[in-house]
Amino acid sequence: MTKRRGKGEGSIRRRLDGRWEARIDCGWVNGKRVRKSIFGRTRRTVANKLPKALQQAQQGTPFADERQTVEHYLTQWLEHMQSCIRPRTWATYEASVRLHLVPTIGRVSLARLTPGHVEAMFQQLQQNGTSITRIRYARTVLRAALNRARKWQLVNQNVASLVDPPRHRAREIQPLTPEEARTLINSFRDHRLGAIVTVATALGLRQGEALGLRWQDVDFDGGTLTVRQALERSGGNSVARRPLAFERKEIHKRIAATRKRSPARRELLKQLEANRKKWRELRSVLRFVDPKSARSRRTIRMPPACERCTQGASEAPA
């Protein structure tokens, strides 16, 4: 006689389609009995999964929705991250998700994502000619997204952390020699950007840090310069702007060929205004942001060359 399982121990049966199914009673939720099914090709497969699922049900840990795909989750994750990180960083996340993650593993169930799927993603991207740097960044983005999924109890482990990224041989940085730095500074001595080139080169500032400098950040008496902010370009869509630029050029040609105050000219002017409106919606925005890290907020002593060029720029007429 077959021994029946006790209450709360789950049950195992074979389905009509040939698969085996283990069912777990998760209790009552909002007046409705909730059950969880686990599927496998063999009885041993579902029997091995059953104890862990029973423990999860007893602890009250929610089960992952196996119908949710990686693409659906990454879309939700990007919406959440939009208010948590800088716009420029979010744009790189979105591009990596759209170009690399979704086309390769987007259709995989989030709950069933395995290290093998991530390995296959690496191979497919390499076959498509994607650079190692972009593949490693795609893994970084996926790992960050799955860390959030673990906190939301959507997955039990971060499979991206279990897979080593492709090896990358970093290019050796070749900084300017003192003589090359002097040549660069001297070549911009009489240029309108001479001051910013001199300061950025002599102090090793990032481009955004140099562009974010204000006169109040320069202490002429103490001979120091303080980095407090950076200028960042965010948003915009250069790809979508290209056909608009071509369209605007064609409209200008047609306007030049039409008579003034003619109905055709008025219609072309309306088209030109609509083109400009779309252009404004797609253009990027410049804004001041905090420096890249806490250590980026720093006060640097300026060498004599920087002091001379900044004093000369401050005394120049506006």
Secondary structure, DSSP 8 states (H G I E B T S, - for coil): ------TTS-EEEE-TTS-EEEEEEEEEETTEEEEEEEEESSHHHHHHHHHHHHHHHHHT-----TT-BHHHHHHHHHHHHTTTS-HHHHHHHHHHIIIIIHHHHTTSBGGG--HHHHHHHHHHHHHTT--HHHHHHHHHHHHHHHHHHHHTTS-SS-GGGGS--------------HHHHHHHHHHTTTSTTHHHHHHHHHHT--HHHHHT--GGGEETTTTEEEE--EEEEE---HHHHHHHHHHHHHHHHHHHTS-TT-HHHHHHHHHHHHHHHHHHHHS-EEEEE--SSGGGSEEEE--HHHHHHHHHHHHS--
